[in-house]
Amino acid sequence: MKMNFLPMRLFVSILLITMSCSDDVELEAKNMTQELLIGEWLVLTEHDYFCNSETIANERFAENDLIVRYNEDGTYESFLDGQPWEAEDQNGTWESTSNDSYRLFYTVNGSSRSEDVVIDFVGNETMNFGINSPCFMSNGEDLYTFSTWTRQ
């Protein structure tokens, strides 16, 4: 009995091509958002929102010029009113973990820490930073906070 392996080979080939393309698409999307982050960003606002809504509970506009520079080599550094900000948690390294998620690495009191953040890019010039922030209770209200930045 002679078996025809052509249908099986065809199926495996299609499966491999699909899997390869899927990985390429995910990598391309990750690289695109990584490229969006690179550059200098000025904080505009940090608002509190009611949980599960887009309604602003408390508006806080930036009082100082805080700029964070995300470098191509995976480092970041902060500047407050044009001067390097030497606070430990304001300088460190970063990596893209998926399309819209990043991990920041920094040191506080000699102890290494990391923070995962989700960033929503609005075009190429605006980012909403930390939109994955958990809800917290404040004055009896469930709130979450994220900041809005503009490219410099």
C-alpha positions as CSV (number, residue, x, y, z in Angstrom):
1,M,0.0,0.0,0.0
2,K,1.5,3.2,-1.1
3,M,0.7,6.3,1.0
4,N,0.5,9.8,-0.4
5,F,2.4,12.2,1.9
6,L,1.7,15.3,-0.3
7,P,-1.3,16.5,1.7
8,M,0.6,16.1,5.0
9,R,3.6,17.9,3.7
10,L,1.4,20.7,2.3
11,F,-0.3,21.0,5.7
12,V,3.0,21.2,7.6
13,S,4.4,23.7,5.2
14,I,1.4,26.0,5.5
15,L,1.5,25.6,9.3
16,L,5.2,26.6,9.4
17,I,4.7,29.6,7.1
18,T,1.8,30.8,9.2
19,M,3.7,30.5,12.4
20,S,6.7,32.2,11.0
21,C,4.7,35.1,9.6
22,S,2.9,35.5,13.0
23,D,6.2,35.8,14.8
24,D,7.4,38.4,12.3
25,V,4.2,40.5,12.6
26,E,4.5,40.5,16.4
27,L,8.2,41.4,16.3
28,E,7.5,44.1,13.8
29,A,4.7,45.6,16.0
30,K,7.0,45.4,19.1
31,N,9.8,47.2,17.1
32,M,7.4,49.9,16.0
33,T,6.3,50.7,19.5
34,Q,9.9,50.5,20.7
35,E,10.8,53.1,18.1
36,L,7.9,55.3,19.2
37,L,9.2,55.5,22.7
38,I,12.8,56.5,21.7
39,G,13.3,60.3,22.1
40,E,12.5,63.1,24.6
41,W,9.1,63.3,26.3
42,L,7.7,66.2,28.4
43,V,5.1,65.4,31.0
44,L,1.9,67.5,30.5
45,T,-0.6,66.1,33.0
46,E,-1.1,63.4,35.7
47,H,-4.8,63.0,36.2
48,D,-6.8,60.7,38.5
49,Y,-9.6,58.9,36.8
50,F,-12.6,57.1,38.2
51,C,-12.0,53.3,37.8
52,N,-13.7,51.7,34.8
53,S,-14.3,55.1,33.2
54,E,-12.5,57.9,31.4
55,T,-14.0,60.5,33.7
56,I,-11.4,62.7,35.3
57,A,-11.6,62.9,39.1
58,N,-8.6,65.2,39.8
59,E,-6.7,67.2,37.3
60,R,-3.0,67.9,37.9
61,F,-1.1,69.8,35.3
62,A,2.7,69.7,35.3
63,E,4.2,72.6,37.3
64,N,7.8,71.9,36.3
65,D,9.4,70.8,33.0
66,L,10.1,67.1,33.5
67,I,11.6,65.5,30.4
68,V,12.5,61.9,30.2
69,R,14.9,60.8,27.4
70,Y,14.5,57.2,26.2
71,N,17.7,56.2,24.4
72,E,18.1,53.6,21.6
73,D,20.6,51.7,23.8
74,G,17.8,50.9,26.3
75,T,18.7,53.5,28.9
76,Y,16.6,56.4,30.1
77,E,17.4,59.6,32.0
78,S,15.4,62.4,33.4
79,F,15.8,66.2,33.4
80,L,13.9,68.5,35.7
81,D,13.8,72.2,34.6
82,G,16.6,71.5,32.1
83,Q,19.0,69.9,34.7
84,P,19.8,66.2,35.1
85,W,17.5,64.7,37.8
86,E,19.7,62.6,40.0
87,A,16.8,60.8,41.8
88,E,17.6,57.1,41.7
89,D,14.3,55.9,40.3
90,Q,14.4,58.6,37.5
91,N,17.3,57.0,35.6
92,G,17.8,53.4,34.5
93,T,17.2,51.0,31.7
94,W,14.1,50.0,29.8
95,E,13.0,47.2,27.5
96,S,9.9,46.6,25.4
97,T,8.1,43.5,26.5
98,S,5.2,43.5,24.0
99,N,3.4,45.9,21.6
100,D,2.4,48.4,24.3
101,S,4.2,47.2,27.4
102,Y,7.6,48.2,28.8
103,R,9.7,47.2,31.8
104,L,11.7,49.9,33.6
105,F,14.7,48.9,35.7
106,Y,16.1,51.3,38.3
107,T,17.7,51.4,41.8
108,V,16.2,52.7,45.0
109,N,18.4,52.9,48.1
110,G,20.8,50.5,46.5
111,S,18.1,47.9,45.8
112,S,17.3,46.9,42.1
113,R,13.7,47.3,41.1
114,S,11.6,47.0,38.0
115,E,8.2,48.3,37.0
116,D,5.9,47.1,34.2
117,V,4.0,49.9,32.4
118,V,1.6,50.0,29.5
119,I,1.8,53.0,27.2
120,D,-0.9,54.1,24.8
121,F,0.6,56.1,21.9
122,V,-1.7,58.7,20.3
123,G,0.0,59.3,17.0
124,N,3.7,59.9,17.1
125,E,3.6,62.9,19.4
126,T,1.6,61.9,22.5
127,M,1.8,59.0,24.9
128,N,-0.4,58.0,27.9
129,F,2.0,56.5,30.3
130,G,1.0,53.9,32.9
131,I,-2.5,53.2,31.7
132,N,-2.3,49.8,33.4
133,S,-2.1,51.5,36.9
134,P,-4.2,49.6,39.4
135,C,-7.2,51.2,41.0
136,F,-6.7,52.6,44.5
137,M,-9.1,54.0,47.1
138,S,-8.9,57.7,47.8
139,N,-11.5,59.6,49.9
140,G,-14.0,56.8,49.3
141,E,-13.5,56.8,45.5
142,D,-11.9,54.1,43.4
143,L,-9.4,55.9,41.2
144,Y,-6.5,55.1,38.8
145,T,-3.8,57.5,37.6
146,F,-1.8,57.9,34.4
147,S,0.3,60.7,32.9
148,T,0.2,62.3,29.4
149,W,3.4,63.2,27.7
150,T,4.3,65.0,24.5
151,R,7.3,64.4,22.3
152,Q,10.0,67.2,22.3
